[in-house]
């Protein structure tokens, strides 16, 4: 789950037992920086686990407002726990972003933009469109204060989930797509002139598959994730005698969990995965997108 730097995020937990909501529980939350191992104590991150009480909201729902004041190297691990009803326990993985940390795609005002999400697992996908200038969300017709998850439609070949969005105003928009397993977030920078051409496809370790059908999380031979590996996307069949690998279109770096993502225009690409100039594997002629 993605949350914005310095913006309050509402953690929620629903406590229930035998199908009924529990209104007199005393659940707590722990928030840990995965890389440093430190826990949030309500003011800052410190050594030792800190259990912060969740407050009762309504009908078995308990909440806590968490405002991240820095971007961790990878993420925050969150556990909402009930001592008496552990079957209600909830976990979150929170990735923090700011405008500078997001991939940016340029687009022309009043041109239709197709938000896409790969249909790899067959799960339904949703998209969230937020206007950066005032933080409001698009509900399909108007801009509102509460977050709206918009249903996406399948492309004719079932390869992509799609949602048509036409930005009428210049400015920046945060686009967030999510299914049961994967989620991606990037920024659309809208102006009266467009630098990028063609609607991009968000490609990542969960959506680009190896030839054996497994994902492309970069791991060692023993299955341990590799951080800092480079993922390079080259235009297919663009190699020349002077440039053996071809035209480099995009590159990404894996996180501590070996995962990666990048924005690519629809097309056919060769992917190289390498660390310290050692190519771990190569995928040739992978077609991205197509309606």
C-alpha positions as CSV (number, residue, x, y, z in Angstrom):
1,X,0.0,0.0,0.0
2,X,1.3,3.4,-1.0
3,X,1.0,6.4,1.4
4,X,2.2,10.0,0.9
5,X,5.1,11.6,2.9
6,X,3.9,13.9,5.7
7,X,0.2,13.1,5.0
8,X,-1.9,11.4,7.7
9,X,-2.9,7.8,6.9
10,X,-5.7,6.1,8.7
11,X,-4.9,2.6,9.8
12,X,-8.0,0.5,10.4
13,X,-8.8,-2.8,12.1
14,X,-12.1,-4.5,12.3
15,X,-12.4,-6.8,15.4
16,X,-15.1,-9.5,15.2
17,X,-15.9,-12.8,16.9
18,X,-18.3,-15.5,15.7
19,X,-19.5,-13.2,12.9
20,X,-20.3,-10.3,15.3
21,X,-18.4,-7.0,15.7
22,X,-16.6,-6.5,19.0
23,X,-16.9,-3.0,20.5
24,X,-15.1,-3.4,23.8
25,X,-11.7,-4.7,22.7
26,X,-8.3,-3.0,23.3
27,X,-6.3,-3.6,20.1
28,X,-2.9,-2.1,19.4
29,X,-0.7,-1.4,16.4
30,X,3.1,-1.7,15.9
31,X,4.8,0.2,13.0
32,X,8.4,-1.0,12.2
33,X,10.9,0.3,9.7
34,X,11.8,-3.0,7.9
35,X,15.4,-1.9,7.2
36,X,16.5,-0.4,10.5
37,X,14.3,-2.6,12.7
38,X,13.1,0.4,14.7
39,X,9.6,0.9,15.9
40,X,7.4,4.0,15.9
41,X,6.5,5.2,19.4
42,X,4.0,7.8,18.5
43,X,6.6,10.5,18.0
44,X,9.6,9.0,16.3
45,X,11.2,5.6,15.6
46,X,13.2,4.0,18.4
47,X,14.7,0.7,19.5
48,X,12.4,-1.9,21.0
49,X,8.8,-2.8,20.1
50,X,6.2,-0.1,21.0
51,X,2.5,-1.0,21.1
52,X,0.3,1.9,20.3
53,X,-3.4,1.7,21.3
54,X,-6.0,1.9,18.5
55,X,-9.0,4.0,19.3
56,X,-12.6,2.8,18.9
57,X,-14.3,4.4,15.9
58,X,-17.6,2.6,15.1
59,X,-19.1,-0.9,15.0
60,X,-16.0,-2.9,15.8
61,X,-13.7,-0.7,13.8
62,X,-10.5,0.7,15.6
63,X,-8.3,3.3,14.0
64,X,-5.0,5.1,14.3
65,X,-3.6,8.1,12.3
66,X,0.0,7.5,11.2
67,X,1.9,10.3,9.5
68,X,5.2,9.2,7.9
69,X,7.9,12.0,8.2
70,X,10.5,10.3,6.1
71,X,10.8,7.8,3.2
72,X,12.3,4.4,4.4
73,X,14.7,2.6,2.2
74,X,12.0,0.0,1.5
75,X,8.8,0.1,3.6
76,X,7.1,0.1,7.0
77,X,5.7,-3.2,8.3
78,X,2.4,-2.6,10.3
79,X,0.6,-5.1,12.6
80,X,-2.8,-4.3,14.0
81,X,-3.4,-6.9,16.8
82,X,-6.1,-8.0,19.2
83,X,-5.0,-9.9,22.3
84,X,-8.4,-11.5,22.8
85,X,-9.4,-12.0,19.1
86,X,-6.3,-12.8,17.2
87,X,-8.3,-14.0,14.2
88,X,-9.0,-10.3,13.5
89,X,-5.3,-9.3,13.3
90,X,-4.4,-7.3,10.2
91,X,-1.0,-6.6,8.6
92,X,0.0,-3.8,6.2
93,X,3.0,-3.1,4.2
94,X,3.3,0.7,3.7
95,X,5.5,2.2,0.9
96,X,6.0,6.0,1.3
97,X,6.4,8.3,-1.6
98,X,6.7,12.0,-2.5
99,X,6.4,13.7,-5.8
100,X,10.1,13.4,-6.5
101,X,10.2,9.7,-5.9
102,X,7.5,8.7,-8.3
103,X,7.9,7.8,-12.0
104,X,6.6,10.7,-14.1
105,X,4.9,10.5,-17.4
106,X,4.1,13.7,-19.4
107,X,0.8,14.1,-21.1
108,X,-1.2,16.7,-23.1
109,X,-4.2,18.5,-21.5
110,X,-7.6,17.4,-22.8
111,X,-6.1,14.3,-24.5
112,X,-7.6,10.9,-23.4
113,X,-5.2,8.9,-21.3
114,X,-5.6,5.2,-20.8
115,X,-4.6,4.0,-17.4
116,X,-3.5,0.4,-17.7
117,X,-2.8,-2.6,-15.3
118,X,-1.5,-6.0,-16.5
119,X,-4.0,-8.8,-16.2
120,X,-1.6,-11.5,-15.2
121,X,-3.4,-13.3,-12.3
122,X,-7.0,-12.8,-13.6
123,X,-7.9,-10.6,-10.6
124,X,-10.1,-7.6,-11.0
125,X,-8.2,-4.3,-10.9
126,X,-9.0,-0.8,-9.6
127,X,-7.5,2.6,-10.2
128,X,-7.3,5.7,-8.0
129,X,-6.8,9.1,-9.5
130,X,-5.8,11.9,-7.2
131,X,-5.3,15.6,-8.2
132,X,-2.0,16.8,-6.7
133,X,-3.0,20.5,-6.4
134,X,-5.8,19.9,-3.8
135,X,-5.5,16.2,-2.9
136,X,-9.0,15.4,-4.2
137,X,-10.0,12.2,-5.9
138,X,-11.8,11.5,-9.2
139,X,-15.0,9.5,-8.8
140,X,-15.6,9.1,-12.6
141,X,-17.5,12.4,-13.0
142,X,-16.3,14.9,-10.3
143,X,-13.5,15.6,-7.9
144,X,-14.4,14.6,-4.3
145,X,-12.6,14.6,-0.9
146,X,-12.9,10.8,-0.2
147,X,-10.7,8.3,-2.0
148,X,-12.5,6.5,-4.8
149,X,-11.5,3.1,-6.3
150,X,-12.7,3.0,-9.9
151,X,-13.4,-0.3,-11.7
152,X,-11.2,-1.0,-14.7
153,X,-12.3,-2.7,-17.9
154,X,-10.6,-5.6,-19.7
155,X,-9.0,-5.0,-23.1
156,X,-10.3,-7.0,-26.0
157,X,-7.4,-9.5,-25.7
158,X,-7.8,-9.8,-21.9
159,X,-4.1,-8.7,-21.5
160,X,-4.8,-5.4,-19.7
161,X,-7.2,-3.7,-17.3
162,X,-8.0,-0.2,-18.6
163,X,-9.6,3.1,-17.5
164,X,-10.0,6.1,-19.7
165,X,-9.1,9.4,-18.0
166,X,-9.1,12.8,-19.7
167,X,-7.3,15.5,-17.6
168,X,-9.0,18.8,-18.3
169,X,-6.6,20.9,-16.2
170,X,-2.9,21.3,-16.3
171,X,-1.0,20.0,-13.3
172,X,0.1,16.7,-11.7
173,X,-2.1,13.7,-11.1
174,X,-1.2,10.6,-9.0
175,X,-2.3,7.4,-10.7
176,X,-2.5,4.2,-8.6
177,X,-3.6,0.8,-9.8
178,X,-4.1,-2.3,-7.7
179,X,-5.3,-5.9,-7.8
180,X,-5.1,-8.7,-5.3
181,X,-1.3,-9.2,-5.6
182,X,0.2,-6.1,-7.3
183,X,-0.1,-2.3,-7.1
184,X,1.7,0.4,-9.0
185,X,1.8,4.2,-8.6
186,X,3.1,6.9,-10.8
187,X,2.5,10.6,-11.7
188,X,0.9,12.1,-14.8
189,X,2.3,15.6,-15.5
190,X,-0.2,17.4,-17.7
191,X,0.5,20.5,-19.7
192,X,-0.5,22.1,-23.0
193,X,2.5,20.4,-24.7
194,X,3.3,16.7,-24.4
195,X,6.9,15.3,-24.3
196,X,5.9,11.6,-24.2
197,X,4.0,9.8,-26.9
198,X,1.8,6.8,-26.5
199,X,0.1,5.6,-23.4
200,X,2.5,3.8,-21.1
201,X,2.2,0.4,-19.5
202,X,3.4,-0.2,-15.9
203,X,5.6,-3.2,-16.0
204,X,7.0,-4.8,-12.9
205,X,8.5,-8.0,-11.3
206,X,4.9,-9.3,-10.8
207,X,3.6,-8.6,-14.3
208,X,6.6,-9.5,-16.5
209,X,6.9,-13.3,-16.4
210,X,9.9,-15.5,-17.2
211,X,9.6,-18.2,-19.9
212,X,8.7,-20.8,-17.3
213,X,5.8,-18.6,-16.1
214,X,7.4,-17.4,-12.9
215,X,7.7,-13.8,-11.9
216,X,10.9,-11.7,-12.4
217,X,11.7,-10.8,-8.8
218,X,15.5,-10.9,-9.0
219,X,16.9,-13.6,-6.7
220,X,20.1,-15.6,-6.1
221,X,20.4,-19.3,-7.2
222,X,19.1,-20.2,-3.7
223,X,16.1,-17.9,-3.9
224,X,17.3,-14.9,-1.8
225,X,16.2,-11.5,-3.2
226,X,18.9,-9.3,-4.7
227,X,18.9,-5.5,-4.0
228,X,20.5,-3.0,-6.4
229,X,20.3,-5.2,-9.5
230,X,19.7,-3.3,-12.8
231,X,16.7,-4.1,-15.0
232,X,17.3,-2.8,-18.6
233,X,14.6,-2.6,-21.3
234,X,15.9,-2.4,-24.9
235,X,13.9,-1.9,-28.0
236,X,13.6,-5.3,-29.7
237,X,15.6,-5.8,-32.9
238,X,17.4,-2.4,-32.5
239,X,20.9,-3.8,-32.2
240,X,23.6,-2.6,-34.6
241,X,27.3,-3.5,-35.0
242,X,28.2,-0.4,-33.0
243,X,25.5,-1.0,-30.4
244,X,25.2,-4.7,-29.7
245,X,22.4,-4.4,-27.1
246,X,20.3,-2.0,-29.1
247,X,18.4,1.1,-28.0
248,X,18.0,1.4,-24.2
249,X,14.4,2.6,-23.5
250,X,14.1,2.4,-19.7
251,X,16.0,1.1,-16.7
252,X,15.1,0.3,-13.1
253,X,16.8,-0.9,-9.9
254,X,15.5,-3.6,-7.7
255,X,14.7,-2.9,-4.0
256,X,15.8,-4.9,-1.0
257,X,13.0,-7.4,-1.8
258,X,14.3,-7.9,-5.4
259,X,11.2,-6.3,-6.9
260,X,11.2,-3.6,-9.6
261,X,8.9,-1.6,-11.9
262,X,9.1,0.8,-14.8
263,X,6.8,2.6,-17.3
264,X,7.1,1.6,-20.9
265,X,5.2,2.5,-24.1
266,X,3.4,-0.5,-25.7
267,X,5.9,-2.4,-27.8
268,X,8.3,-5.3,-27.9
269,X,11.4,-5.3,-25.7
270,X,14.5,-7.3,-24.7
271,X,15.1,-7.3,-20.9
272,X,18.5,-7.8,-19.3
273,X,18.7,-8.4,-15.5
274,X,22.2,-7.8,-14.1
275,X,24.3,-6.9,-11.0
276,X,27.8,-5.6,-11.2
277,X,27.8,-6.1,-15.0
278,X,27.0,-9.8,-14.6
279,X,23.8,-10.7,-16.6
280,X,21.8,-13.1,-14.5
281,X,19.2,-13.7,-17.2
282,X,17.9,-12.2,-20.4
283,X,14.3,-12.1,-21.8
284,X,14.1,-11.5,-25.6
285,X,11.2,-10.3,-27.6
286,X,8.7,-9.7,-24.8
287,X,5.6,-7.8,-26.0
288,X,4.2,-5.2,-23.6
289,X,0.6,-3.9,-23.9
290,X,-1.6,-4.1,-26.9
291,X,-5.3,-3.5,-26.6
